[in-house]
């Protein structure tokens, strides 16, 4: 606020003088009095008279009215149109990107003065013509700044989190992306206004702008040039007004940019939150043994310069109501890609090449985006790995929950906030009334994760996908989050898909487990059965790598292969101590190995642990 005070006061005074010019009782700015030409300070004329005997102070004030009107109008038009084009081009890419960026390139090819000469020749000089010229000139700046910022913002986790919660595209752009790119756009606006004031003065000086005898700072400088030797102060006053206005506007927009961004130290936001992203509270679904989600043969394909790759291939899994399915494997195994495919959140370069994902009697992989949006954040929800990047940094956490409730339920703002407060209490957030007003960066990692869980559970979803929600949390906070998920799951009967690489967590919370490696499922089954008698060498290697008691963990040699270089046969064969030439001959199928058990290994039967080995 202190940084805003001085430049804000200066700009306010300048704008106020310009707006109130007709009622200030100033002398007529165009009335000439040749008998008093070039006179200095006198009664009623504190800055003297110009070369035609017109009052200099009155012309400064009325000139500010003209210059600022042209500058603000042209900057506003360029800002609205340019920001809109940049948003659409950066988000949708394709034709929108071509229209926004290439149109800007065409405009930039024209020198400003030549463009002004062309337009003035066609339309004639005047303030209206000047606004049109300046709007076109400043349009590319807004397009390019917005386009670049949208490209950066769309890859952030908090945007994906909003998509996962079912927000429509328009709301994402206006309520999530735009507030996060407001800082650079404000800076561009300040530059456009300041530059427009200068350019208006320059074009008016050249006779291409405001038509005499209308007052303008550029016309004042033009007139004072011919009398510099006799009255040098006539040149000083409009130049001083220009410098002061431009400096104050730049300082004001810089301070405003910092003020509206809560991530800036000392910043405070007073804007009303607008991210209506989350569902309202509904009665819990009836607990049953029926399948909530069944994925069959899911294959994801990504186009690359070296050809298409398949980071996920032939993945099948099933989770029932009230059950916790853990999906485990090293980084690069395809766990998160599988989850984002099910949620319909794959990046543009990726596509579902095969398979089905049945949820509530519908195939999620075949649903259009509007239908998926109605499911995301409602019947199915997702908790992302990093709550700091998944929460919108420019909105208070309570508002992100409360306002979002209203997007899925017709309730008042007060009721939505009350529901958010109840959710905060339910997930164990200390001092919930105060925490509702906190920004994400003002909370600890554990508290932010609780907020994410509250957001995901606001609609009592039938299916909750948690993508490594305890990563980077200390063991105490991790245990609290796991206990919280277990308690909420018991209350709501939600089916939970828990993605992790921590086998200790799997043993604690999961009912069944799916082990993935290099984009494929290599083993599935009940947690006790899989951990007690693992059938696949990769599952054994994962368990051997877990430190336990006096047991010294054994690392797995090598790394997960790149999707560009998957082996032809068993993908684990290059790292497997039990591999034989037959393992590398062709891809092994996923075989049934007993009730509820399956494994992808041609030697699983002969490598199956004996009773004594399993007991050990």
Backbone torsions as a table, in degrees:
resi	resn	phi	psi	omega
1	UNK	NA	-36.3	-179.5
2	UNK	-65.4	-38.0	179.2
3	UNK	-67.0	-26.8	-179.8
4	UNK	-79.3	-22.9	-168.4
5	UNK	-62.6	-56.6	-172.9
6	UNK	-67.5	-55.6	178.9
7	UNK	-63.4	-33.8	178.1
8	UNK	-64.1	-40.1	179.1
9	UNK	-66.2	-41.6	-179.9
10	UNK	-64.0	-48.0	179.5
11	UNK	-63.3	-39.7	179.6
12	UNK	-62.1	-42.1	179.5
13	UNK	-63.9	-45.1	-179.3
14	UNK	-62.7	-47.5	-179.6
15	UNK	-65.1	-40.8	-179.4
16	UNK	-63.3	-42.5	177.4
17	UNK	-61.3	-42.5	-179.5
18	UNK	-65.1	-41.2	-178.5
19	UNK	-69.4	-39.4	-175.3
20	UNK	-90.4	6.8	-177.8
21	UNK	-51.4	-40.9	-178.4
22	UNK	-67.6	-20.8	-175.1
23	UNK	-111.0	7.8	-178.5
24	UNK	-85.1	-5.5	179.7
25	UNK	71.8	27.6	-180.0
26	UNK	-77.3	155.8	175.7
27	UNK	-60.9	154.2	178.6
28	UNK	-58.9	120.6	-174.7
29	UNK	-70.7	-13.8	-179.1
30	UNK	-109.8	-1.9	-178.9
31	UNK	-78.3	124.8	-176.9
32	UNK	-94.5	145.5	175.9
33	UNK	-140.6	86.2	-172.7
34	UNK	-60.1	-28.2	-179.5
35	UNK	-66.9	-20.5	-179.0
36	UNK	-112.4	18.1	-178.0
37	UNK	-61.9	138.8	176.4
38	UNK	61.8	23.7	175.4
39	UNK	-80.8	152.9	-179.8
40	UNK	-84.4	-154.6	-177.9
41	UNK	-60.0	134.5	-179.1
42	UNK	-153.7	169.5	179.8
43	UNK	-59.0	127.2	-179.4
44	UNK	83.8	-10.7	178.9
45	UNK	-136.1	82.3	-174.6
46	UNK	-63.5	-23.9	179.6
47	UNK	-109.4	8.4	177.1
48	UNK	86.4	-167.8	-177.6
49	UNK	-120.2	153.6	-177.5
50	UNK	-91.4	-164.9	-174.0
51	UNK	-66.6	-15.7	176.1
52	UNK	-111.5	10.4	178.4
53	UNK	79.4	16.7	178.3
54	UNK	-86.0	148.1	-177.0
55	UNK	-68.8	122.7	-175.3
56	UNK	-68.5	-44.3	-178.4
57	UNK	-63.0	-42.4	178.6
58	UNK	-62.4	-40.8	179.1
59	UNK	-68.7	-32.9	175.6
60	UNK	-63.3	-45.2	-178.3
61	UNK	-67.8	-47.4	178.6
62	UNK	-68.5	-31.3	175.7
63	UNK	-66.4	-36.3	174.9
64	UNK	-62.2	-38.2	178.4
65	UNK	-60.9	-44.6	-179.7
66	UNK	-69.6	-49.5	-176.3
67	UNK	-63.2	-44.2	-178.5
68	UNK	-70.0	-36.4	178.5
69	UNK	-62.3	-45.0	178.3
70	UNK	-64.4	-44.6	-176.6
71	UNK	-65.4	-48.5	-177.7
72	UNK	-68.0	-40.0	-179.3
73	UNK	-64.9	-46.8	-179.0
74	UNK	-66.6	-41.6	179.2
75	UNK	-66.2	-37.6	-179.9
76	UNK	-66.6	-44.8	179.4
77	UNK	-62.4	-47.8	179.3
78	UNK	-63.0	-38.9	-179.1
79	UNK	-65.2	-46.0	-178.2
80	UNK	-66.2	-49.7	-177.6
81	UNK	-67.7	-45.5	-177.9
82	UNK	-65.6	-41.8	179.1
83	UNK	-65.7	-39.6	177.9
84	UNK	-63.0	-46.5	178.6
85	UNK	-63.1	-40.8	179.1
86	UNK	-64.7	-40.4	177.5
87	UNK	-61.9	-49.0	-177.6
88	UNK	-66.3	-42.5	-179.8
89	UNK	-66.5	-42.4	-179.1
90	UNK	-71.4	-30.5	-177.4
91	UNK	-85.6	-47.7	-173.7
92	UNK	-90.5	-18.7	-177.0
93	UNK	54.2	-152.8	176.5
94	UNK	57.0	-131.0	-176.7
95	UNK	-64.5	-38.1	178.2
96	UNK	-61.1	-40.1	177.3
97	UNK	-64.7	-43.8	179.0
98	UNK	-61.7	-46.0	-178.9
99	UNK	-61.6	-44.4	-176.5
100	UNK	-71.7	-54.1	-172.1
101	UNK	-73.9	-44.9	-176.6
102	UNK	-69.8	-35.2	175.0
103	UNK	-61.7	-40.3	177.2
104	UNK	-63.1	-40.2	178.9
105	UNK	-61.6	-38.7	179.4
106	UNK	-63.7	-44.6	-180.0
107	UNK	-63.1	-39.9	-178.4
108	UNK	-66.6	-17.7	179.2
109	UNK	-71.9	-20.5	-178.1
110	UNK	-90.7	125.2	172.1
111	UNK	-61.7	139.3	-175.1
112	UNK	-55.7	-45.6	-176.2
113	UNK	-66.8	-39.8	178.7
114	UNK	-65.4	-38.7	177.2
115	UNK	-64.3	-42.1	178.3
116	UNK	-62.6	-42.9	178.1
117	UNK	-60.2	-41.1	-179.7
118	UNK	-63.6	-47.8	-177.3
119	UNK	-67.9	-41.0	179.5
120	UNK	-64.4	-37.2	177.9
121	UNK	-63.3	-38.3	-177.6
122	UNK	-80.4	-39.1	-172.5
123	UNK	-109.9	-15.9	-176.7
124	UNK	88.5	154.4	-179.1
125	UNK	-71.0	162.1	178.9
126	UNK	147.2	168.2	-177.8
127	UNK	-64.2	-39.6	179.5
128	UNK	-62.2	-43.3	177.3
129	UNK	-63.2	-39.9	-179.6
130	UNK	-63.8	-40.4	178.2
131	UNK	-62.2	-42.8	178.9
132	UNK	-61.9	-46.1	-178.8
133	UNK	-62.1	-47.5	-176.8
134	UNK	-67.7	-35.9	178.1
135	UNK	-60.7	-43.9	179.4
136	UNK	-66.2	-39.5	-178.1
137	UNK	-65.9	-36.9	-175.3
138	UNK	-92.2	-7.4	179.9
139	UNK	-59.0	-47.0	-178.2
140	UNK	-59.7	-33.9	179.6
141	UNK	-62.1	-45.3	178.9
142	UNK	-67.1	-39.7	179.8
143	UNK	-61.8	-47.5	-175.5
144	UNK	-68.4	-42.8	179.1
145	UNK	-62.9	-47.9	-178.5
146	UNK	-65.2	-43.6	-179.7
147	UNK	-58.4	-46.9	-179.4
148	UNK	-65.1	-41.2	-179.2
149	UNK	-68.0	-37.3	178.9
150	UNK	-66.8	-40.7	177.5
151	UNK	-58.8	-37.8	178.9
152	UNK	-73.8	-44.2	-174.5
153	UNK	-69.7	-34.2	-174.5
154	UNK	-65.8	-19.2	179.9
155	UNK	-89.6	-3.9	-178.7
156	UNK	-75.9	150.9	-176.4
157	UNK	-64.9	-32.2	-177.0
158	UNK	-68.0	-26.8	175.0
159	UNK	-71.7	-42.9	176.0
160	UNK	-62.9	-36.0	178.4
161	UNK	-63.8	-39.8	178.0
162	UNK	-65.0	-42.3	176.8
163	UNK	-62.0	-39.0	-179.5
164	UNK	-66.3	-23.1	-179.1
165	UNK	-92.4	6.6	170.2
166	UNK	90.4	15.2	-179.1
167	UNK	-73.0	139.1	176.9
168	UNK	-70.7	164.1	-175.1
169	UNK	-60.8	-42.9	-179.5
170	UNK	-59.8	-41.3	179.4
171	UNK	-69.2	-36.9	177.7
172	UNK	-61.6	-45.1	-178.5
173	UNK	-66.6	-45.3	-173.5
174	UNK	-83.0	-31.6	-172.0
175	UNK	-104.8	-20.6	-177.7
176	UNK	-115.2	-53.0	-177.1
177	UNK	-72.1	-50.0	-175.0
178	UNK	-59.3	-45.6	177.7
179	UNK	-61.1	-29.0	-178.5
180	UNK	-81.9	-15.4	175.7
181	UNK	-109.1	10.3	-176.4
182	UNK	-63.7	-33.7	-178.5
183	UNK	-58.5	-58.0	177.9
184	UNK	-60.3	-35.0	179.1
185	UNK	-66.8	-39.2	177.2
186	UNK	-63.4	-41.4	177.2
187	UNK	-61.7	-43.2	177.8
188	UNK	-62.8	-36.5	177.6
189	UNK	-63.9	-43.3	179.0
190	UNK	-62.5	-41.0	178.4
191	UNK	-65.4	-38.5	-179.2
192	UNK	-67.3	-44.3	180.0
193	UNK	-63.6	-47.7	-179.5
194	UNK	-62.4	-43.7	179.6
195	UNK	-66.6	-35.6	179.1
196	UNK	-65.4	-38.0	177.1
197	UNK	-61.3	-45.3	-179.8
198	UNK	-66.3	-45.8	-176.6
199	UNK	-68.3	-37.0	175.7
200	UNK	-61.1	-42.5	178.9
201	UNK	-64.9	-41.7	-179.9
202	UNK	-65.6	-44.2	179.9
203	UNK	-68.5	-37.4	175.4
204	UNK	-65.1	-36.7	176.8
205	UNK	-60.6	-36.0	-179.5
206	UNK	-85.8	-2.6	-179.1
207	UNK	85.7	15.7	-178.5
208	UNK	-107.7	5.8	-175.7
209	UNK	-120.7	-118.6	-178.9
210	UNK	-64.9	137.3	-176.7
211	UNK	-89.4	128.3	175.3
212	UNK	-60.0	152.2	6.6
213	UNK	-91.9	13.2	179.0
214	UNK	-54.6	137.8	-177.6
215	UNK	-71.7	138.6	176.9
216	UNK	-157.0	144.8	179.4
217	UNK	-62.4	-36.3	178.0
218	UNK	-65.2	-41.6	177.6
219	UNK	-66.8	-33.4	177.3
220	UNK	-65.5	-41.0	178.0
221	UNK	-66.4	-38.7	178.9
222	UNK	-62.1	-45.1	179.6
223	UNK	-68.4	-38.1	-177.7
224	UNK	-70.6	-20.6	-178.8
225	UNK	-62.2	-34.6	-177.0
226	UNK	-78.4	-12.9	-177.5
227	UNK	-122.9	27.6	-177.1
228	UNK	-59.5	-37.7	-177.4
229	UNK	-70.6	-35.0	-176.8
230	UNK	-84.7	-39.2	-176.6
231	UNK	-142.2	78.0	-177.1
232	UNK	-63.5	-23.7	-178.8
233	UNK	-67.8	-22.8	178.0
234	UNK	-62.4	-28.6	176.5
235	UNK	-81.5	-29.4	-177.0
236	UNK	-67.0	-44.8	-170.7
237	UNK	-63.1	-50.1	179.1
238	UNK	-67.1	-34.3	177.0
239	UNK	-65.6	-40.2	178.2
240	UNK	-64.8	-40.7	178.2
241	UNK	-63.2	-41.5	177.9
242	UNK	-61.6	-50.0	-177.7
243	UNK	-61.8	-45.6	-178.2
244	UNK	-64.0	-42.6	-179.3
245	UNK	-64.3	-46.5	-178.0
246	UNK	-65.0	-45.7	-179.9
247	UNK	-61.8	-45.7	-178.2
248	UNK	-63.6	-40.6	-179.3
249	UNK	-66.4	-41.4	178.1
250	UNK	-64.0	-43.8	177.8
251	UNK	-63.7	-39.6	-178.9
252	UNK	-64.7	-45.4	-178.2
253	UNK	-69.8	-34.0	175.2
254	UNK	-63.6	-44.1	179.3
255	UNK	-67.1	-39.1	179.6
256	UNK	-65.6	-38.3	177.1
257	UNK	-59.0	-45.7	180.0
258	UNK	-68.6	-33.4	-176.2
259	UNK	-70.7	-38.2	-177.7
260	UNK	-81.9	-9.4	178.7
261	UNK	-101.6	106.4	-177.3
262	UNK	-66.0	-12.8	179.1
263	UNK	-76.5	-14.6	177.3
264	UNK	-78.6	131.8	-179.1
265	UNK	-54.7	130.4	177.8
266	UNK	82.7	-0.5	-177.2
267	UNK	-79.0	152.4	177.2
268	UNK	-137.8	134.4	179.7
269	UNK	-105.8	131.2	176.0
270	UNK	-111.3	2.8	-177.6
271	UNK	-72.5	146.7	176.8
272	UNK	-71.3	135.5	178.4
273	UNK	-67.1	148.2	-175.2
274	UNK	-134.4	8.4	-179.1
275	UNK	-84.7	85.0	177.8
276	UNK	-86.6	85.9	-165.8
277	UNK	-113.1	-23.9	-164.5
278	UNK	-110.8	156.8	-178.1
279	UNK	-80.4	165.1	175.9
280	UNK	-86.2	177.6	-177.6
281	UNK	-83.3	133.1	178.1
282	UNK	-128.2	160.0	178.0
283	UNK	-59.4	148.6	-178.6
284	UNK	-67.5	147.7	177.2
285	UNK	-69.1	152.9	178.6
286	UNK	-69.0	132.0	179.6
287	UNK	-67.4	136.8	179.2
288	UNK	-154.4	171.3	179.2
289	UNK	-94.7	1.5	-176.6
290	UNK	-72.6	154.5	-178.5
291	UNK	-70.0	132.2	177.0
292	UNK	-91.9	-45.7	179.4
293	UNK	-133.1	130.9	174.6
294	UNK	-133.1	115.9	178.7
295	UNK	-101.7	130.4	-178.2
296	UNK	-126.5	118.9	171.7
297	UNK	57.2	36.8	-177.7
298	UNK	-67.4	126.3	175.5
299	UNK	-129.8	127.4	179.6
300	UNK	-112.7	133.7	-178.3
301	UNK	-120.8	138.0	-180.0
302	UNK	-125.4	130.1	178.3
303	UNK	-80.2	129.5	177.4
304	UNK	-130.9	163.6	177.8
305	UNK	-58.4	-23.8	-179.6
306	UNK	-97.0	12.1	179.5
307	UNK	110.5	170.0	-179.0
308	UNK	-70.4	144.1	175.0
309	UNK	-122.8	159.2	180.0
310	UNK	-126.1	87.8	-180.0
311	UNK	-68.7	-18.4	174.7
312	UNK	-131.8	128.2	-176.2
313	UNK	-141.4	124.7	173.1
314	UNK	54.9	49.4	179.6
315	UNK	-93.3	127.9	176.6
316	UNK	-129.6	137.0	176.8
317	UNK	-157.2	164.0	-177.4
318	UNK	-147.3	140.2	176.4
319	UNK	-138.9	135.5	-178.2
320	UNK	-102.0	167.2	-179.7
321	UNK	-59.9	133.9	179.0
322	UNK	77.4	0.4	-177.0
323	UNK	-100.0	151.8	174.4
324	UNK	-113.6	118.3	176.0
325	UNK	-104.7	122.0	176.7
326	UNK	-95.8	133.9	174.4
327	UNK	-112.6	115.9	-172.7
328	UNK	-122.0	163.2	179.2
329	UNK	151.7	164.3	179.2
330	UNK	-68.2	166.8	174.0
331	UNK	-60.3	135.1	-177.2
332	UNK	93.0	5.3	-179.1
333	UNK	-81.9	-13.3	178.8
334	UNK	100.8	11.3	-176.9
335	UNK	-64.3	-52.2	-177.0
336	UNK	-69.1	-34.6	177.9
337	UNK	-63.8	-38.6	176.5
338	UNK	-60.7	-44.8	-179.0
339	UNK	-64.7	-45.1	-178.9
340	UNK	-67.8	-30.6	176.0
341	UNK	-66.2	-42.6	178.8
342	UNK	-62.9	-39.2	-179.5
343	UNK	-79.6	-6.9	-177.9
344	UNK	74.2	32.5	-175.7
345	UNK	-116.4	23.0	178.6
346	UNK	-64.1	145.6	176.4
347	UNK	-65.4	164.0	-175.7
348	UNK	-58.0	-30.8	-177.0
349	UNK	-74.8	-14.9	-177.1
350	UNK	-103.3	152.9	176.9
351	UNK	-148.5	156.0	174.7
352	UNK	-82.3	116.4	-177.2
353	UNK	-88.6	-26.8	-178.3
354	UNK	-162.9	164.3	174.2
355	UNK	105.7	179.3	179.5
356	UNK	-147.6	153.8	176.5
357	UNK	-137.3	99.2	-173.5
358	UNK	-88.1	126.4	178.5
359	UNK	-143.9	124.3	179.9
360	UNK	53.3	39.7	175.9
361	UNK	78.0	7.7	-179.7
362	UNK	-128.3	147.0	178.1
363	UNK	-85.2	110.0	-177.5
364	UNK	-60.8	-30.4	-176.2
365	UNK	-75.8	-11.0	-179.3
366	UNK	-112.5	-2.3	-177.2
367	UNK	-76.9	142.7	173.6
368	UNK	-69.4	161.7	-175.4
369	UNK	-57.5	-42.8	178.8
370	UNK	-59.0	-40.5	178.7
371	UNK	-67.5	-39.7	177.0
372	UNK	-63.4	-38.1	-178.8
373	UNK	-63.3	-34.4	178.3
374	UNK	-69.7	-25.7	178.7
375	UNK	-84.6	-41.2	-178.3
376	UNK	-64.9	132.3	-178.6
377	UNK	81.5	-6.7	177.7
378	UNK	-115.2	-100.4	179.1
379	UNK	-63.5	-26.0	176.1
380	UNK	-133.6	142.7	-175.1
381	UNK	-141.8	167.8	-176.2
382	UNK	-141.1	139.1	173.6
383	UNK	-110.1	123.9	-175.8
384	UNK	-89.5	169.3	-171.8
385	UNK	-68.9	-46.1	-173.9
386	UNK	-110.4	103.3	-177.7
387	UNK	-65.8	-27.1	-179.3
388	UNK	-65.9	-40.6	179.8
389	UNK	-87.1	-14.2	-179.7
390	UNK	-88.8	-21.8	176.0
391	UNK	-89.2	142.1	179.5
392	UNK	-68.4	119.7	-171.9
393	UNK	-73.0	-14.3	-176.0
394	UNK	-103.3	6.9	177.0
395	UNK	-124.7	147.0	177.9
396	UNK	-66.7	145.4	-173.6
397	UNK	-64.9	-36.8	178.1
398	UNK	-64.7	-37.8	179.7
399	UNK	-69.5	-31.5	178.3
400	UNK	-66.4	-28.7	176.5
401	UNK	-85.3	-49.7	-173.5
402	UNK	-65.6	-48.4	-179.1
403	UNK	-67.0	-31.4	180.0
404	UNK	-70.0	-30.3	177.4
405	UNK	-56.9	-36.1	-175.8
406	UNK	-72.4	-14.8	177.3
407	UNK	-75.5	-19.1	-177.2
408	UNK	-121.9	-2.5	178.9
409	UNK	-146.9	136.8	-178.8
410	UNK	-83.1	83.9	179.8
411	UNK	-128.4	162.1	178.5
412	UNK	-75.0	165.6	178.4
413	UNK	-62.3	-37.8	-179.4
414	UNK	-65.8	-41.9	-179.8
415	UNK	-68.5	-39.2	178.4
416	UNK	-62.8	-40.1	178.3
417	UNK	-67.1	-36.6	177.7
418	UNK	-64.1	-37.6	178.1
419	UNK	-67.5	-38.8	177.5
420	UNK	-63.0	-40.9	178.3
421	UNK	-62.9	-40.9	178.2
422	UNK	-64.4	-38.9	178.2
423	UNK	-65.2	-41.2	178.0
424	UNK	-60.4	-42.8	178.6
425	UNK	-64.8	-39.2	-174.8
426	UNK	-67.0	-34.0	-179.6
427	UNK	-91.2	8.6	171.4
428	UNK	81.0	29.9	177.3
429	UNK	-83.7	121.1	-178.6
430	UNK	-68.4	144.5	179.2
431	UNK	50.3	59.6	-172.4
432	UNK	-61.7	-33.3	-179.6
433	UNK	-60.4	-41.2	179.7
434	UNK	-75.9	-37.1	-178.3
435	UNK	-66.8	-25.5	176.9
436	UNK	-58.9	-29.4	-175.8
437	UNK	-94.6	3.7	-176.5
438	UNK	-85.6	153.0	171.5
439	UNK	-91.1	158.3	-178.4
440	UNK	-53.4	-39.6	-176.6
441	UNK	-72.2	-9.4	179.0
442	UNK	-92.8	3.2	-177.1
443	UNK	-117.8	157.1	176.8
444	UNK	-75.4	168.2	179.9
445	UNK	-60.9	-41.0	179.5
446	UNK	-65.5	-40.2	178.4
447	UNK	-66.6	-40.3	178.4
448	UNK	-63.0	-39.2	178.9
449	UNK	-66.1	-35.8	176.1
450	UNK	-63.5	-38.6	176.9
451	UNK	-61.9	-43.9	179.1
452	UNK	-61.3	-39.5	179.2
453	UNK	-67.4	-40.4	177.2
454	UNK	-60.5	-41.5	178.2
455	UNK	-63.0	-44.4	-177.1
456	UNK	-67.8	-33.6	-175.5
457	UNK	-94.8	4.6	-176.2
458	UNK	-60.6	-25.4	-178.7
459	UNK	-108.0	15.3	-177.8
460	UNK	48.1	62.4	-173.6
461	UNK	-66.7	152.1	173.8
462	UNK	-75.3	-28.9	-178.2
463	UNK	-130.4	129.7	176.7
464	UNK	-125.9	123.1	175.7
465	UNK	-104.9	120.3	-179.7
466	UNK	-112.8	111.7	-176.4
467	UNK	-94.6	94.1	179.7
468	UNK	47.1	58.2	-174.2
469	UNK	-72.6	-10.6	-178.3
470	UNK	-109.2	9.1	178.3
471	UNK	-63.2	139.0	176.9
472	UNK	71.5	7.4	175.2
473	UNK	-98.8	147.7	178.5
474	UNK	-70.5	165.1	-170.5
475	UNK	-62.4	-33.4	179.9
476	UNK	-67.5	-48.0	178.7
477	UNK	-65.6	-38.0	178.0
478	UNK	-59.3	-44.4	178.9
479	UNK	-63.5	-38.5	179.0
480	UNK	-65.0	-41.5	179.7
481	UNK	-65.1	-42.1	179.7
482	UNK	-65.0	-41.9	177.2
483	UNK	-62.8	-39.7	178.9
484	UNK	-62.3	-45.5	178.9
485	UNK	-62.1	-41.3	-179.9
486	UNK	-64.6	-43.2	179.8
487	UNK	-63.8	-45.3	-179.1
488	UNK	-66.7	-34.6	179.1
489	UNK	-67.2	-38.7	177.6
490	UNK	-64.9	-36.1	-178.6
491	UNK	-71.6	-38.6	-170.9
492	UNK	-102.6	-16.9	-176.5
493	UNK	71.5	23.4	-177.9
494	UNK	-71.9	140.8	171.3
495	UNK	-81.8	129.4	-174.1
496	UNK	-117.0	124.9	170.4
497	UNK	-105.1	114.0	-172.3
498	UNK	-111.1	110.4	-179.4
499	UNK	-92.9	127.6	-176.9
500	UNK	-160.9	166.2	170.4
501	UNK	-116.3	4.8	-177.8
502	UNK	-95.5	104.7	-178.2
503	UNK	-70.2	-24.8	176.1
504	UNK	-64.3	-39.8	176.2
505	UNK	-65.0	-41.0	179.8
506	UNK	-59.7	-46.4	-179.2
507	UNK	-62.5	-27.7	-175.7
508	UNK	-83.2	-38.3	-169.3
509	UNK	-116.3	-19.3	-168.9
510	UNK	-90.0	151.1	171.8
511	UNK	-94.3	-40.5	178.3
512	UNK	-135.0	164.9	-175.2
513	UNK	-140.1	141.3	172.3
514	UNK	-118.8	121.9	-179.5
515	UNK	-99.5	124.5	-179.3
516	UNK	-114.2	146.3	175.4
517	UNK	-148.0	127.4	176.4
518	UNK	51.3	42.6	174.4
519	UNK	84.8	1.9	-178.7
520	UNK	-124.6	153.2	170.5
521	UNK	-79.9	124.6	180.0
522	UNK	-106.9	-20.1	177.0
523	UNK	-161.3	143.5	177.7
524	UNK	-141.8	153.1	175.7
525	UNK	158.8	-177.1	175.7
526	UNK	-63.1	142.1	-175.5
527	UNK	-58.1	-46.0	-178.1
528	UNK	-62.6	-40.1	-178.9
529	UNK	-70.3	-43.2	-178.1
530	UNK	-67.9	-44.0	-178.9
531	UNK	-74.2	-29.3	-179.4
532	UNK	-77.9	-34.7	-178.5
533	UNK	-144.5	74.5	-178.9
534	UNK	-64.6	137.8	-177.6
535	UNK	-98.3	-31.1	-177.4
536	UNK	-93.6	138.6	178.9
537	UNK	-57.5	-30.7	179.5
538	UNK	-68.7	-40.1	177.3
539	UNK	-62.4	-41.6	177.4
540	UNK	-61.9	-40.9	-179.4
541	UNK	-65.3	-38.9	177.3
542	UNK	-62.8	-44.3	179.8
543	UNK	-66.4	-36.6	179.3
544	UNK	-68.8	-21.9	-178.9
545	UNK	-85.2	-2.7	-179.5
546	UNK	-89.5	122.8	176.9
547	UNK	-69.5	134.3	-179.2
548	UNK	-153.4	118.3	178.6
549	UNK	57.3	-129.3	179.0
550	UNK	-84.8	-2.6	-178.2
551	UNK	-71.1	126.8	177.6
552	UNK	-87.9	122.2	-176.4
553	UNK	-63.7	147.1	178.8
554	UNK	-113.4	121.4	-179.9
555	UNK	-72.8	157.6	177.5
556	UNK	-94.3	121.1	-179.3
557	UNK	-65.6	150.3	176.8
558	UNK	79.3	-171.1	-178.4
559	UNK	-134.9	164.8	175.4
560	UNK	-64.5	128.7	-177.4
561	UNK	-66.3	152.6	176.2
562	UNK	-69.7	145.9	176.2
563	UNK	-58.5	-19.5	176.6
564	UNK	-77.8	-13.5	-175.6
565	UNK	-137.8	43.2	175.5
566	UNK	-65.3	137.6	175.9
567	UNK	-61.4	153.9	-179.5
568	UNK	-68.2	-41.6	-178.6
569	UNK	-91.0	-134.4	177.1
570	UNK	-64.1	128.0	-175.1
571	UNK	-73.5	-16.8	177.9
572	UNK	-92.8	-7.7	-174.1
573	UNK	-54.8	-43.2	-179.1
574	UNK	-61.3	-18.8	-178.3
575	UNK	-110.6	0.1	-171.4
576	UNK	-95.4	130.5	178.7
577	UNK	-74.2	-15.8	-177.6
578	UNK	-101.9	8.4	-175.5
579	UNK	-67.6	144.2	176.4
580	UNK	-127.5	164.8	178.6
581	UNK	-52.7	-34.2	180.0
582	UNK	-64.3	-27.4	-179.8
583	UNK	-66.7	-27.6	-176.9
584	UNK	-96.9	1.0	-175.5
585	UNK	-77.5	-38.2	-177.7
586	UNK	-162.3	163.4	-177.8
587	UNK	-68.1	129.5	178.8
588	UNK	-77.1	146.3	177.7
589	UNK	-81.7	164.5	172.9
590	UNK	-86.1	109.8	-173.1
591	UNK	-102.8	150.5	171.6
592	UNK	-73.5	130.8	-178.5
593	UNK	-121.0	19.9	-178.6
594	UNK	138.4	178.2	-179.8
595	UNK	-60.1	116.9	178.1
596	UNK	72.3	9.5	-179.3
597	UNK	-117.6	140.3	173.8
598	UNK	-146.4	152.4	-175.7
599	UNK	-151.1	146.3	179.4
600	UNK	-110.4	81.4	179.9
601	UNK	-161.6	129.9	-178.1
602	UNK	-76.5	-12.7	-177.3
603	UNK	-112.4	13.2	-173.2
604	UNK	-60.4	-35.6	-177.2
605	UNK	-66.6	-43.3	-178.7
606	UNK	-76.9	-22.3	179.0
607	UNK	-93.8	-0.1	-176.6
608	UNK	-60.5	130.6	-178.1
609	UNK	-65.4	145.7	176.5
610	UNK	-75.4	174.1	179.6
611	UNK	-59.4	-39.9	-178.9
612	UNK	-68.2	-41.0	180.0
613	UNK	-65.4	-40.4	179.5
614	UNK	-64.8	-40.7	178.9
615	UNK	-64.2	-37.1	178.5
616	UNK	-66.4	NA	NA
